[in-house]
């Protein structure tokens, strides 16, 4: 039987993980079997840059943390080595980074995840990973809104330019006629 100190540490770890899961917009679990230390370090660096927390946690502790948040749908995916990636900022980042590295290294396999409270399978997470980030979508919308405005400005400027050219031509004619 584990000592009181070890038990207390596990309870604390579960509580911390449960709190992080509660705060996260996205939680993705993946099988990391066969990943080398170098590959794992490379992926963790990419995760950190994107504001994603990535950990390898025992299935039992993940299960307890999920239960504290009344999430039971992921329980069936908690088999074998499991890593968990969570983000409180970017909804797509955890799935996107894990998908990129699974394509690159063929060792990481997405199991399932929760995006804004809804459970998604590995296939659905792969589809979500293909979506552009929130910033990219905002940039596209803003760009789409700016294009017609630039067109309108150019049309209005064209009319004003035409008027200025016509007035200059009239002024030149009058100048030549008076001279």
N, C-alpha and C positions, 0 to 999 in steps of 0.2 A: 504494500500500500504506500502511495506517495506521501512524503512528509508534508507537514502543514505548510511549510514555506513554499514548496514546489506547487502544492495545490493552490495556494494564494496567488502565486505568479501566473498560473494558468487561468484562474478566475479573472485576474486583472487583464491578461492578454485577450480573453474572450470579450470582456467589457469594452476594451479599447477598440477591438475589431468591430464589435456590434455598433459602437458609436460612429466609427468611420463609414460603415455600411449605411447607416441611417442618414448621414450627411451627404453621401455620394449620389451624384446624378446617374452614374454608371458603375456597375460592378460586373466584371467579366472573370470567369474562372476558366483556367486552361490547364492542359496536361503538358508538363515541361520535360517529360522523360527523355533522356539522352542529350540534353542541352549542355554544352561545355561551359566552363567558367567564363571563358572569353566571350562566347555568344551571349551568355546571361548578363555579363557586365555591360556589353554593348547595348543590349536591350534595356537594361535598367537606366543607363545614361539617357537614352531616347525618351524613356518614360518620365524621368525626372524633368527633362527639358520641357515636356508637355504638361507638367503639373499632375502626372499620374503616379499614384502610389502602387508599387508592385511588391508583393511578398509571396514567399512560399510558406504555407501554413498547413498544419495537420488538418485532415478532413474533419475530424471530430470537433476541433476548435471552430472551424468555419461553420459547421452544422449548428453548433451551440450559438454562435454569433448571429446566424441567420434566423434561428428560432426566436432569439430575443427581439428580432424585428418582425416577427410573424411571417417569415418567408420560408415556405416549405417546398416550393416548386423546384428548387435547385438541388434538393437532397439526393435525388437519383443520379446526379452527375458527380457526386463526391466519391469517386472511386479512383484508385491509383494516385500517383503524385499530382498534387494540385497547387497551382499558383493562382493568386487573386490580384487583379488589377482594378483600382478604383480611382474615379475622378470626380471632384466636386465642381469642376469648371467646364471642361470640354466633354460633351456627351459622346462624341465619336472617338476621341483620342485612344482610350484603352483598346477598343476593338480594332481600330486602324493600325496601331503599332503592333499588336499581337498578330494580326493578319499579315502585315508586311514581313515580320520575322518568321512566321510560319511558312510563307512562300520562299523566303530566302534560305532558311535552314532546314525546312521540312521536318523538324522535330517537335515544334510547338503545335499543339492542336487545341483549338478553342473547344470548350465543352458547352457552355451556355452563359447567359448573363442577364442582368436586369438593367434596362435603360429607362430612366424616369418612371420607375415603378412597374414596368411591364417586363415579363420574362420572355427572353428570346433564345432560340436554339442556335447552335454553331453556324448553320447555314444562314439564318437571318442576321446574325452578327457580322458574317462575312459581307452580306449585302449592305448593311449599315456602314461598314468600314469603307466601302466604295464611295460613299457620299462625301461631298466636299465639307470642310469644316464650317462652322457658323460664320467665321470671319470671311471665308471665301464666298459664302452665299450672300452675305450682306454686301460685299464688294460688287458682286454681280448685279444685285438689285439696284444699288446706287448707280452703277455704270449704266444700267438699262434706263434708269430714270434721267440721267444726265444727257444721254444721246439726243433725245427729242428736244431738250432745252437748247443744246448747242446748235441743233439744226434751225430752231426758231431764231436764235440770235444771229446766225449767219444770214438767214433770209432778211431779217430786219436790217442788218448791216448792209446787205446788198442793195436794198432800196435806198438807204441813206447815201451810200456811195454813189449810186446812180444819180440821185438828186444833186449831190455836190459836183459831180462831173458835168451835169447839164448846166448848172448855175455858172460854173467856171467857163464853159463853152460860150454861154450867153455873155458873160462879162468880157471875154476875149473878143467876141464879135463887136460888142459895143465900143470897146477900146479901139479896135481896128477901124470901125466906121467913123469915130470921132477924130481919128488921126489923119 
